[in-house]
């Protein structure tokens, strides 16, 4: 989970360069265990961020579930990973390859 938060933080920092304040962003997470974990809640609290609450297991309400994850699965479908670090790097690289327009295909 901490690795996911670090990856997400990098995305947030890129928003900051464009003068977008993090507390003006909406962070939409369902109630999955990693999203409600103590580490996650503390991370968000330290950054004065409040996630938008939604029902668990509601992919119709979660755009990442509907579009991004499908695209990532497609990009990574034939890859094999030698371990956690290699898999993490592959997912990060795939995320950077997805354009905004592709999210809605």
Secondary structure, DSSP 8 states (H G I E B T S, - for coil): -HHHHHHHHHHHHHHHHTT--GGGS--EE-S-HHHHSHHHHHHHHHTT---EE--TT-TTT-HIIIIIHHHHHHHHTT---SSHHHHHHHHHHHHHH--TGGGG-
